[in-house]
Amino acid sequence: MNAPRPVLPRRKLPIGIQNLRQMREGGHYYVDKTGMAIDLIESGKSFFLSRPRRFGKSLLVDTFKELFEGNRALFAGLAAESRWDWSQRHPVVRISFGGGGLTSAERLEQRIFEILDDNERRLGVVCRHRSVGGRFAELIERAHAQHGAPVVVLIDEYDKPILDSIEDRALATVMREGLKALYGMLKDADAHLKFVFMTGVTKFSKVSLFSGLNQLVDLTLDPQYSALCGYTDQDVDTVFAPELPGLDREEIRRWYNGYNWRGESVYNPFDVLLLFRNRQFRPYWFETGTPTFLIRLLTERQVHTPILGQTVATESLLSTFDVDILPTEALMFQAGYLTIASVWSIPGRMELTLKYPNQEVQASLNDSLLKSFVGDAAVPGAQISQLWRVLHAGDVAGLRTLFHAFFASIPNDWYRNSPIARFEGYWASVFYSHFAALGLDIRVEDVTSQGRIDMTVLAGGAVWLFEFKVVELVPQGRALQQLQDRRYADKYRDRGEPIHLIGVEFSRTDRNIVGFEVETLA
């Protein structure tokens, strides 16, 4: 008979803590990434990592700092304790632009000099050069000489000054050029460097920001380091085991797991920690930074939202990001609203299929999109709640009434002034985003042996199959007919649930549903 597992004591939740010393000395939970950190250090010299916000990047940077400064006591019982050479210490130059508030070239330069001043005082050196690049290079060279060991450079939130001004192209360009003057000195300082690690949210093209920094190894899509930031399933089950009683483990996984960079999937730490504190499932990560700029971009570009969760992009496209070039796929992937579902490779080329990482992102993003689609943030809330009731009641007639009333409530002036409303996929996008905002099991372009179903929804103990058509004014009945003729229901008959075939026809003229035909198969 197996002995029962010992009950682990509950510890403090490290919410908002990005400092290793505070976490380790303060009795907080800690997920040990130090073994992976040492693997990285042993594998090379200069690295870059892109991850979404609130993913533990700053804590990782701080961990590197404590390792290279030789603070052994902080690593007691961790993987690094027995693997690290504690007799070797290196001066660390640490740069972070997390503070924000940079609105001009002058303010950026001032902030850079403040950061360099702080590093000079901490390392006990005095620099005389007056240019940004010259001062940075001198700092590295003098620190090497002063401490008798090559320098470690750690740069956190390297891109924040650009991202904070991304909606002002001229200012964003100024920020980019100012940072380029700083980062560009790393190549010439190579002889004085032990290790370089740079991290941020976005991956700007090498031509625009990293010209000359070809030595940086990009870890963003390296399968070995997919879990370098974030919590794995095993982390949740072991480190946070005392927090799990009373919570549905599968719901935790469905709501928050799923971020993937070609390796092991991870949870956003912020979500997990807030869930354990509040004991309620909410979109914690999404609510800390609603992507207003992204929502507007998707609307202006008339993106067909039903296919967002199955976007296909090449690896090169996901890296094509600059002030003047913002591919939708790259922006959504790097910001964390899409993640990798699968990879198809041939020599010299990689094609990635992207998906929503989890229920939090799918539901919250589509809720925000829906508000944008109708021009009134107050409209969709009650509508989405009512949709849940209709689905779980199996009320097919109520479904038509609900959506007809919704489209009728959108003001004509908004239709005339909104570019998205002139897009033929607009009506289907609105329809889809209602269901997606509920976090339901939705299959778009659902493949069968006879063709593709526009949208399948599994909800309320039933299967809902939708086909959408756009007509001028008069319904034509083709949507339901297609569902019937191609026997789309056959794919789901073995579930033993009612199957609703629903043909929806939208009128360009009436801007509403003019056809809503239903056949229910028991």
C-alpha positions in Angstrom: 0.0 0.0 0.0 1.4 3.4 -1.0 2.0 5.8 1.7 -0.1 9.0 1.4 1.7 12.0 0.1 2.8 14.5 2.7 0.7 17.7 2.8 2.9 20.6 1.8 2.5 23.8 3.6 1.0 26.8 1.8 3.4 29.6 1.1 3.1 33.2 0.0 2.0 33.9 -3.5 4.7 35.9 -5.4 2.2 38.3 -7.1 4.0 41.1 -8.8 7.4 40.1 -7.4 10.2 40.2 -10.0 13.1 40.0 -7.6 14.7 36.6 -6.8 16.0 37.6 -3.4 12.7 38.9 -2.2 11.0 35.8 -3.4 13.5 33.3 -1.9 13.9 35.1 1.4 10.3 36.0 1.8 8.8 32.5 1.9 7.1 32.6 -1.5 6.4 29.8 -3.9 9.2 29.6 -6.4 9.3 27.6 -9.7 12.9 26.5 -10.3 14.1 27.6 -13.7 17.8 27.7 -12.7 18.7 24.4 -14.4 17.4 25.7 -17.7 19.1 29.0 -17.1 22.5 27.3 -16.7 21.9 25.1 -19.8 21.5 28.4 -21.7 24.6 30.0 -20.2 26.7 26.9 -21.1 25.4 26.8 -24.6 26.6 30.2 -25.8 27.2 33.9 -25.1 24.5 36.2 -26.5 20.8 35.6 -26.5 17.4 37.2 -27.3 14.0 36.1 -26.0 10.6 37.4 -26.9 7.7 36.7 -24.6 4.3 38.4 -23.9 3.9 40.8 -21.0 3.7 39.5 -17.4 5.4 36.2 -18.3 8.2 36.3 -15.8 10.9 37.8 -18.0 12.1 40.2 -15.4 12.4 37.5 -12.8 14.5 35.5 -15.2 16.8 38.5 -15.8 17.2 38.9 -12.1 18.0 35.2 -11.7 20.8 35.6 -14.2 22.1 38.6 -12.2 22.2 36.7 -9.0 23.9 33.8 -10.6 26.7 35.8 -12.1 27.2 37.9 -8.9 27.6 34.6 -7.0 24.9 34.9 -4.5 24.9 31.2 -3.6 22.5 31.4 -0.6 19.6 32.3 -2.9 20.0 29.1 -4.8 20.0 26.7 -1.9 18.1 23.5 -2.8 17.7 24.6 -6.5 19.2 23.0 -9.5 21.9 25.7 -9.8 23.3 25.1 -6.4 25.3 22.0 -7.5 25.9 23.0 -11.1 27.3 26.6 -10.8 30.9 27.5 -10.2 30.4 29.8 -7.2 34.0 30.9 -7.1 33.6 32.9 -10.4 31.9 36.3 -10.2 31.2 38.8 -13.0 30.2 42.4 -13.1 26.7 42.8 -14.2 25.3 45.7 -16.3 21.6 45.7 -16.0 19.3 47.8 -18.2 15.5 48.0 -18.0 13.0 50.3 -19.7 10.0 49.1 -17.6 9.3 52.6 -16.2 7.8 54.1 -19.4 6.9 57.8 -19.8 9.4 58.5 -22.6 7.9 61.0 -25.0 10.9 62.4 -26.9 14.4 61.7 -28.1 15.7 64.0 -25.3 13.8 62.1 -22.6 15.0 58.7 -23.9 18.6 59.9 -23.9 18.2 61.3 -20.4 16.8 58.0 -19.2 19.6 56.0 -20.8 22.2 58.2 -19.1 20.4 57.7 -15.8 20.6 53.9 -16.2 24.3 54.0 -17.2 25.0 56.3 -14.2 23.3 53.8 -11.8 25.4 51.0 -13.2 28.6 53.0 -12.9 28.0 53.7 -9.3 27.1 50.1 -8.5 30.2 48.8 -10.3 32.6 51.5 -9.0 33.7 53.0 -12.3 33.7 56.5 -13.8 33.0 57.0 -17.5 33.8 60.2 -19.5 32.3 59.7 -23.0 29.3 61.8 -23.7 27.5 59.9 -26.5 25.1 57.1 -25.6 27.0 54.4 -27.5 30.4 55.6 -26.4 29.3 55.8 -22.7 27.9 52.3 -22.8 31.0 50.8 -24.5 33.2 52.6 -22.0 31.2 51.3 -19.1 31.6 47.7 -20.3 35.4 48.1 -20.9 36.1 49.8 -17.5 33.9 47.3 -15.6 35.9 44.5 -17.1 39.2 46.2 -16.1 37.9 47.1 -12.6 36.6 43.6 -11.7 39.1 41.5 -13.6 36.3 39.5 -15.2 34.3 40.0 -18.4 31.0 41.7 -18.1 27.4 40.3 -18.2 24.8 42.6 -19.9 21.2 42.0 -19.1 18.6 44.1 -20.9 14.9 43.8 -19.9 12.0 45.3 -21.7 14.3 46.5 -24.4 11.4 47.4 -26.7 9.1 49.2 -24.3 9.9 52.8 -25.4 8.9 51.8 -28.9 5.8 49.9 -28.0 4.6 52.7 -25.7 4.6 55.0 -28.7 3.7 52.5 -31.5 0.5 54.5 -32.4 2.7 57.6 -33.2 4.9 56.3 -36.0 7.2 59.4 -35.9 7.8 59.1 -32.2 8.2 55.3 -32.4 10.9 55.8 -35.1 12.7 58.2 -32.8 12.6 55.7 -30.0 13.9 53.0 -32.3 16.8 55.0 -33.5 17.7 56.1 -29.9 17.8 52.5 -28.7 19.7 51.4 -31.8 22.5 53.8 -30.7 22.6 52.0 -27.4 22.3 48.3 -28.5 24.6 48.7 -31.5 27.6 49.0 -29.2 27.4 45.4 -28.0 29.1 44.0 -31.1 32.2 46.1 -30.7 32.3 45.3 -27.0 32.3 41.6 -27.5 35.9 41.1 -26.2 34.8 42.4 -22.8 31.6 40.4 -22.5 30.9 37.1 -20.8 27.1 36.8 -21.4 24.4 39.0 -23.0 20.7 38.4 -22.5 18.0 40.7 -24.0 14.3 40.3 -23.6 11.0 42.0 -24.4 7.6 41.5 -25.9 8.3 42.0 -29.6 10.9 40.8 -32.0 11.9 43.7 -34.2 13.6 42.9 -37.4 17.4 42.7 -37.3 17.6 45.3 -40.0 15.6 47.9 -38.1 17.0 47.6 -34.6 19.6 44.9 -34.4 21.7 45.7 -37.4 25.2 44.5 -36.6 24.0 42.3 -33.7 24.1 39.1 -35.7 25.7 37.3 -32.7 22.4 37.4 -30.8 20.9 33.9 -30.8 17.1 34.1 -30.9 15.5 31.7 -28.5 11.9 32.7 -29.2 11.0 29.6 -31.2 13.6 27.3 -29.7 11.7 24.2 -28.4 14.3 23.6 -25.7 13.4 26.9 -24.1 9.7 27.1 -24.7 9.1 26.8 -20.9 12.0 29.1 -19.9 9.3 31.6 -18.8 5.9 30.5 -17.5 4.6 27.6 -15.5 4.2 24.1 -16.9 1.5 21.6 -15.9 4.1 19.8 -13.7 4.9 23.1 -11.9 1.2 23.7 -11.2 0.7 20.2 -9.9 3.9 20.1 -7.7 5.0 23.6 -6.6 1.5 24.9 -6.2 -0.1 21.6 -5.0 -1.3 23.2 -1.7 -3.4 25.7 -3.7 -5.3 23.2 -5.9 -7.9 21.8 -3.4 -11.3 23.4 -4.2 -10.4 24.3 -7.8 -11.3 22.3 -10.9 -7.9 21.2 -12.3 -9.2 20.7 -15.8 -10.8 24.2 -15.8 -7.4 25.7 -14.7 -5.8 24.0 -17.7 -8.6 25.1 -20.1 -8.6 28.7 -18.9 -4.9 29.4 -18.6 -2.6 26.8 -20.2 -1.7 26.6 -23.8 1.0 29.2 -24.6 3.6 27.4 -26.8 6.8 28.2 -28.6 7.4 24.8 -30.3 8.0 23.0 -27.1 6.2 22.4 -23.8 3.1 24.5 -23.2 3.0 26.9 -20.3 0.6 29.0 -18.2 1.0 32.7 -17.8 2.2 33.1 -14.1 0.1 36.2 -13.5 -3.1 34.3 -14.2 -2.3 31.3 -12.0 -1.2 33.4 -9.0 -4.3 35.6 -9.2 -6.5 32.5 -9.5 -5.0 31.0 -6.4 -5.5 34.2 -4.5 -9.0 35.0 -5.6 -10.3 31.4 -6.2 -12.3 32.6 -9.2 -11.8 32.1 -12.9 -11.4 35.5 -14.5 -9.3 37.0 -17.4 -6.7 38.4 -15.1 -3.9 38.8 -17.6 -6.1 40.2 -20.3 -7.7 42.8 -18.0 -4.3 44.3 -17.1 -3.7 45.5 -20.7 -6.7 45.4 -23.0 -5.2 45.7 -26.5 -7.0 48.8 -27.7 -4.4 49.3 -30.5 -4.7 45.7 -31.6 -8.5 45.8 -31.6 -8.5 49.0 -33.8 -6.0 47.4 -36.1 -8.0 44.3 -36.6 -11.1 46.4 -37.2 -9.4 48.7 -39.7 -7.9 45.7 -41.6 -11.3 44.0 -41.7 -9.9 40.8 -40.3 -12.3 37.9 -40.5 -12.4 36.9 -36.9 -13.7 33.3 -37.3 -10.3 32.3 -38.8 -8.1 34.1 -36.3 -7.9 31.0 -34.2 -6.4 29.0 -37.1 -4.1 31.5 -38.7 -1.2 30.2 -40.8 2.1 32.1 -41.0 5.7 31.6 -41.9 8.5 31.9 -39.4 9.9 34.9 -41.4 6.5 36.7 -41.3 6.3 36.4 -37.5 9.7 38.1 -37.4 8.8 40.9 -39.8 7.9 43.5 -37.2 8.9 47.2 -37.3 7.5 50.7 -36.7 6.4 50.8 -40.4 5.5 47.1 -40.8 3.1 45.5 -38.3 1.8 42.2 -39.7 -1.4 41.2 -37.9 0.0 37.7 -37.4 3.2 38.9 -35.9 1.6 41.4 -33.6 -1.0 38.9 -32.2 1.6 36.2 -31.8 4.3 38.3 -30.1 1.7 40.0 -27.8 0.4 36.6 -26.7 -3.1 36.6 -28.3 -2.2 33.7 -30.6 0.3 30.9 -30.0 1.6 27.9 -31.9 -0.7 25.0 -32.6 1.4 23.0 -35.0 4.5 23.3 -37.2 5.1 22.2 -40.8 8.8 22.2 -41.9 10.7 21.7 -45.1 14.4 22.5 -45.5 14.8 26.3 -45.2 11.2 27.0 -44.4 8.9 26.7 -41.4 5.1 27.2 -41.5 3.3 27.7 -38.3 -0.4 27.3 -37.6 -1.5 29.6 -34.8 -4.4 29.3 -32.4 -5.8 31.0 -29.3 -3.8 29.8 -26.3 -6.7 29.2 -24.0 -10.2 30.2 -23.0 -9.2 33.4 -21.3 -7.7 34.9 -24.5 -10.4 33.5 -26.9 -13.2 34.8 -24.8 -11.7 38.2 -23.7 -10.4 39.1 -27.2 -13.7 38.3 -28.9 -15.6 40.2 -26.2 -13.5 43.3 -27.0 -13.8 42.8 -30.7 -17.6 42.5 -30.4 -17.7 45.9 -28.7 -15.7 47.3 -31.5 -17.9 45.7 -34.1 -21.0 47.5 -32.8 -19.5 50.8 -31.7 -20.9 50.6 -28.2 -19.1 48.9 -25.3 -22.3 48.6 -23.3 -24.3 46.6 -26.0 -22.8 43.1 -26.1 -22.7 42.3 -22.3 -26.3 41.3 -21.7 -26.5 39.8 -25.2 -23.7 37.4 -24.5 -25.2 36.3 -21.2 -28.6 35.7 -22.9 -26.9 33.6 -25.6 -25.6 31.3 -22.9 -29.2 30.8 -21.6 -30.6 30.2 -25.1 -28.0 27.6 -25.9 -28.5 25.7 -22.7 -32.2 25.8 -23.1 -31.9 24.4 -26.6 -34.1 27.4 -27.7 -33.4 27.6 -31.5 -36.1 30.1 -32.1 -34.7 32.3 -29.3 -31.4 32.2 -31.1 -32.9 33.9 -34.1 -34.7 36.4 -32.1 -31.6 37.3 -30.1 -29.4 37.9 -33.1 -32.0 39.7 -35.2 -32.6 42.1 -32.3 -28.9 42.6 -31.9 -28.2 43.6 -35.5 -31.3 45.8 -35.4 -29.9 47.7 -32.4 -26.8 48.9 -34.3 -27.3 52.6 -35.4 -27.2 53.4 -39.1 -24.7 56.1 -38.5 -22.3 53.6 -37.2 -22.7 51.4 -40.3 -22.0 54.3 -42.5 -18.9 55.4 -40.7 -17.3 52.0 -39.8 -15.0 50.3 -42.3 -15.6 46.9 -40.8 -19.3 47.1 -41.5 -18.6 47.3 -45.2 -16.7 44.0 -45.1 -18.7 41.0 -46.3 -17.4 38.9 -43.5 -18.7 41.4 -40.9 -21.9 39.6 -40.1 -20.3 36.2 -39.7 -17.6 37.8 -37.6 -20.2 39.3 -35.2 -22.0 36.0 -35.0 -18.8 34.1 -34.3 -17.5 36.5 -31.7 -20.7 36.1 -29.6 -20.0 32.4 -29.2 -16.2 32.8 -28.8 -16.8 35.4 -26.1 -18.4 32.6 -24.1 -15.3 30.4 -24.4 -17.3 27.7 -26.1 -16.0 24.7 -28.1 -16.1 26.2 -31.6 -14.8 24.6 -34.8 -14.5 27.1 -37.7 -14.2 25.7 -41.3 -15.0 22.4 -39.7 -13.7 19.7 -42.1 -16.0 16.8 -43.1 -15.7 14.2 -45.9 -18.2 16.3 -48.0 -16.8 19.8 -47.4 -16.4 22.4 -44.6 -19.0 23.5 -42.1 -18.8 27.3 -41.6 -19.1 27.0 -37.8 -19.7 24.2 -35.4 -20.6 24.9 -31.8 -20.7 22.2 -29.1 -22.8 23.6 -26.2 -25.8 23.0 -24.0 -25.7 19.2 -24.6 -26.3 19.8 -28.4 -24.4 20.2 -31.7 -25.1 23.5 -33.5 -24.0 23.5 -37.2 -24.1 26.9 -38.9 -23.8 27.9 -42.6 -23.7 31.6 -43.5 -24.6 33.3 -46.7 -24.9 36.9 -47.7 -27.7 37.9 -50.0 -29.0 41.3 -51.4 -32.4 41.3 -49.8 -34.5 38.2 -50.2 -33.6 34.9 -48.5 -32.7 32.1 -50.9 -32.6 29.1 -48.6 -29.2 28.0 -49.8 -27.5 28.0 -46.4 -29.7 25.2 -44.9 -29.8 23.4 -48.2 -26.0 23.1 -48.2 -26.0 21.7 -44.7 -28.5 19.1 -45.7 -27.1 18.2 -49.1 -23.6 17.6 -47.8 -24.8 15.6 -44.8 -22.6 17.6 -42.5 -24.5 16.2 -39.5 -23.1 12.7 -40.1 -19.8 13.8 -38.5 -21.5 14.3 -35.1 -24.2 11.6 -35.0 -22.2 9.3 -32.8 -22.3 11.9 -30.0 -25.9 11.0 -29.3 -27.0 14.6 -28.9 -29.5 16.7 -30.7 -28.0 18.3 -33.9 -29.3 21.7 -35.0 -28.7 22.5 -38.7 -29.0 26.3 -39.0 -28.8 28.2 -42.2 -28.3 32.0 -41.7 -28.6 34.5 -44.5 -27.6 38.1 -44.0 -29.0 41.0 -46.2 -26.6 43.6 -47.4 -29.5 46.0 -47.8 -31.3 45.4 -44.5 -28.1 44.8 -42.6 -29.8 42.1 -40.7 -30.7 38.4 -40.7 -33.4 37.8 -43.4 -33.1 34.0 -43.4 -32.8 31.7 -40.4 -33.9 28.2 -41.3 -33.5 25.3 -38.9 -33.7 21.5 -39.0 -33.2 19.6 -35.7 -32.1 16.0 -35.9 -32.7 13.9 -32.7 
